Amino acid sequence: MRAFIFPGQGAQVIGMGRALAEAYPAAAAVFEEVDEALGEKLSTLIWEGEAEELTLTANAQPALMATSMAAMAALGAEGVSLEAASYVAGHSLGEYSALCAAGTFSLADTARLLRTRGEAMQAAVPVGDGAMAAILGLDFAGVARIAEEAAEGGVCQAANDNDPGQVVISGEKTQVMAACDMAKAQGAKRAMLLPVSAPFHSALMQPAAEVMARALDEVDMAQPKVPLVANVLAHDVEDPTAIRALLVDQVTGAVRWRESVAWMAEKGVTEMWEIGAGKALSGMVRRIDKTVATRAIGTPDDVKAAVAALAEE
């Protein structure tokens, strides 16, 4: 069994997806449709812009989704359909890419939703008031206890359970920095602030959750063609009404990636294809379960290699 997994923020890089667009008209059409949906040439920023501008949340989110969907279009042009996967899953914003790939949202609606999500998340907390930090070498339960203790009536919580040795915390900057010091004192290998512009997946994102609830209510949703393994559940879901509620919960809730990968492995998934930019999720998967094979698909060569591997099965 195979799962298609989709990267989240941090994977963006100038030039991503350009080779796919040059090699596959179907991939180029994805970028054109996203540009049209947003009323701007996001593709020019992705391929020729400044990294600092691409990293802005409102740009990075639709840009990463567009790159993932371009990779899906390239696979489709080579005869590989969504049905090659038994599940789809995505890390944070990657969940929207997964749902777009699975047919729950149209491409244009996904682009607009992610632009809204990015703007709302950025606007929820004044720049500099919030922070996120990666804690390496402690398990999720231990980091969650440290974050709760460091909060001291404020906001600090475990936000991303990425793999057995990497947990991301999020909240008010003073509390997050205190949690980093506590984590180091309790044996963390590293505790480092992340270069992000807002405290994602924390209670401070509640204003953004409310914006997304309204935005999602206005968008048509279909049942995914293959089940989604949802971030906040760490298991499968197919009902569009439930998915809508989970996407709202996801804004303030933890990304349970380690549990999601483990759940898919328990269900018989032996291979995960990371569709889009980067290889960060593949690294996490290998640290979660070494028996699960990974394949990153972000270039024409990656697409052709995947097609050749399928032909040998």
N, C-alpha and C positions, 0 to 999 in steps of 0.2 A: 504493500500500500504506500501511497505517496501523498504528501501534503504540499500545497503551495503556500509559502509564507512571504510576507511583505514588510519591508523595512520602514522604520520610523525616523523621526527627526535626528539629525546628526550624521546621516548617511549622505547628505547632499554634497555635491562637488560640481564645480563649473565644468561643463562639457558632457555631463551625464546624459545618456540617451541619444546623443547626436549621431553616433555611428549606426545605431539602430534605425534612426530616421533616414539616414542616407542609404542604408541597405534595403530597407523595407518600406514601400509606399504606405502600407497599413500602419506602420509605426509613425511615420511622418504625419499621417492623418490624425492620429491621437493628439499630437502636439498642436496641430491646427485647430482641432475642436476645442481643446482647453483654452487656447488663445481667444477663440471666438466667445466661449462661455464667459470668460473673465473680462472681455473687452479690452485686452491689452496683449502685447507680444511677450508673454511670459517665457516663451521658448528662446527669445533673444537673450533674456537675462540668464536663463539656464545655460546657454551655450557660450555666451560671449560677455557676460556681465561680471560684476565684482562679487567675490565670495561673500563679502560682508552684507551685501544687499540680498543675495540668495538665502543667506542664513536667517534673515528676518522671518519670524514665524509665519506671517501671512503669505510669504512667498515660498518658503521651504515646503510647507504642507502640500499645496497643490502641485508644486514642482516634482516632489518625490512621487506623488501619486501618478502624475503624467508619465514619468519615466517607467514606473512599474507597468502601467497599462500599455506603454509602447513595447515593452518586453513581451507582454502577453499577446499583443497584436503580431509581433514577429514570430512567436511560437505558433500562433494560429495560421500564419501565412505558410508555415512549414508543415501544417497538418496536425499540430498538437493542440487539442482542445482542452477546455477546463476539465472535462470528464477524465483526463489523465490523473486528476487528483481526487482523493476521497474526502479531504477537508481543505479549507482555507483558513488562514489566521494572519493577523498583522499586529505589529508592535505599535501601540498607541495610534497615531494617525494612519499607520499601515492597515488598521482594521477597516478604514474606509476604502483603501485600495482593494483589500480582500473582498469587500462587499460589492465593489464595482466590477471586479473580475467575475464574481459569482452571479452578476445580473440583478442584484438587489436595487442598486442605484444606476441611473444612466451616467455616462462619462461627464456630461455637462453639469448635471446636478451634483456629482461628487466634487468636481472642481469648485463649484460655487459654495458648497457646504464647507469645504476645507479652507477656502478663503475667509468665510465667515468665522469658522472655528479659530483660525490663526489670529484674526483681528480681535476676536472676543477674549482669547486667552491672554493676548498681549495687553489689552485694555483693563483686564480684571485687577491687576496689581501695578502700582507705580514702579517704574524701572528702578532697581536698586533695593527695593523693599523685600523682595523675595529671592530665594536661591535654591539650587539643587546641588547635591553632592553625591559622588559615588563612594560607597564603602566597600573595600575589597578585603576578603578574608574572614568575614563573619556571615553567619546564616541569617535568613530573613527574620526568624523569630527574635534572634538576638538584637538585630538592628531595629526592629519595630519597638522593642522594649526601650532601647536607648533613645529613639526618637520621641517616644511618649514621655520619657523622663525629662528630656531636654526641652520639650514644649513649654512646660511650666505655665500653663494657662494660655499660651500662644498656640501657634500652628507649627508643628514639625511632625512629619509622618513618613513611613516607608511608602515610596511611590512606585518603584519598579522592582519586582523580584525577577531579575534578569537571568541569573544562573546560580549554581550553588555557592559561588564565591563573590558575587557582585550584586549588591542591593543599592538602589538609588533612593535618597531621602529628599524631601521637598518641604518648603514652608517659608517662614519668616527668616531673613538672613541671619539675624543674631542667634536664633534658636538652632538653625542648621549648622552654623559654625561651632556652637557649643556641642552639638551632637557629634561633630567630627572629632573634637577633642576627646569626648567621652569614648568614642569608638576606638581611637588610637590607644587610650588608656586600657581598654578591654581587649587589646590584642589584634585590632585590625591591621592588615598589612599596609593599607593606604586609606586615606580619607581626603578626598580632594573635591573642591568646588568645580562645578561644570560650567562651561561657557554658554549658558542659556540665558534668555532674556526674561523668563518668568518662572514661577514655581509650579510647574505642571503637576497634575495628578495629586493636588492637595486641596484641602477645604477652602483655600484662598481662591480657587477657581470657580466657586459657586456662581458668581455673576456670569461667567462664560457658560456654565451648565444651563443656566436659564435662557441664555441666548440660543444655545443649540437646541433646547427643547422646542422653542418656537420655530426655529428654522427647519427642524426635522418634521414637524407637524405639517409643513407646507409642501413636502416633497413626496412624490410617489415612491412606494417601496414594494418590491416583489419578493417572493420567497427565494432565498439563494438556491442556485442550481446544485450546489454541494454545501454541506453544513459548514457554518462558521464556528470556529472555536473562539469564544469571546474572551477578551482580556479580563473582565471583572468576574467571570464565572470559572474560567479554566476548564470548560467543557463545551459541548456542541449546543447550538441553538439554530432553529430554522424559521421560527414564527416572526414575521416582520414587525408585529406590534411589540413583541419582546425585545427584538433587536433595537428598535427605536429607543426604548427605555434604557437598555444597556449602554447605548452610545451616549446618552445623557449622563448616566452614572459614571461612565469611563472618564469624564472630564475631571472629576474630583477623586475618583477611586484609583486603587492600585492596579498596575499592569502585572497580571499574574503569569508572566511569560514562562518561568521555570515550570510551574504546574501545568501550563497549557501544553508545552512540549512533552512533558512526562505523560500527560493524559493521552495525547495522540499516540505515543509510543506504546502505551498499554493497550490501545485499541488496534494495534497491528501496523502502524505506520513505520516503515523501515527507511524511508528516504524523504528528505525535505528539500524543495527547490526554493531558493531565495530569489524572488522575482523583482528586479529593479536595481537600484544603486547599492554598491558596497557588498560587504561580506560579514557585517557585524553579527547578524542573526545566526549565520552558519557557525561562527565561533561559539556563540552561546549554546547552540544545539549540541555541539560536540562536547562542551563542558557539562551539559545536563545529562546526556546519554550517548556514550561513545559508540553504541551499536547502531545509531541512526546515521545513515549516510547523508551528506549535504552536497548541494550543487548550486552555485551562484549563477544567475542568468541576467547579465546586464549589457552584453555586447553581442554582435553577430556571431562571433566565434563560439561564445557560450551557447547560443541558440542552436547552432549546428551540432555542437558536441552533445547537447541534450537530445536532439532528434536522432543522432546516431546511436546513442545509448538506448533509446526506446526501441529502435529498430532491432537491436540485438536481444531484446527480452523475449 
